[in-house]
Amino acid sequence: MTLVLQDEGYRVETAANGEDALARLRVLAATSELPSLVVLDWLMPIMDGSAVVRALDGDPELASIPVLILSAASDPMPRIARHGVLRKPVDLDALLDAVRLRAQH
């Protein structure tokens, strides 16, 4: 996915897990360089997508960042009104459409 998004002209930063992602986002917030979108896996080690979304939504500096959630979970996820959800395996055209809808280059 990283290569596909980069080929479309997006600058992509990756994180090993939710905790790492939040730490990176907080550093970016301190420099006023927030991303235009976070693409987030729902099932991650250390800090899952649910915990990351709660942390983002609860942080005034990060709450405005749109989130696109990717999930292979068979159980229904809680309804997260402001965030988009794509089911895995993700169709790359659907991914690009969802990113275009939520982010600016």
Secondary structure, 3 states (H helix, E strand, C coil): CHHHHHHCCCCCCCCCCHHHHHHHHHHHHHCCCCCCCEEEECCCCCCCHHHHHHHHHHCCCCCCCCEEEEECCCCCCCCCCCCEEEECCCCHHHHHHHHHHHCCC
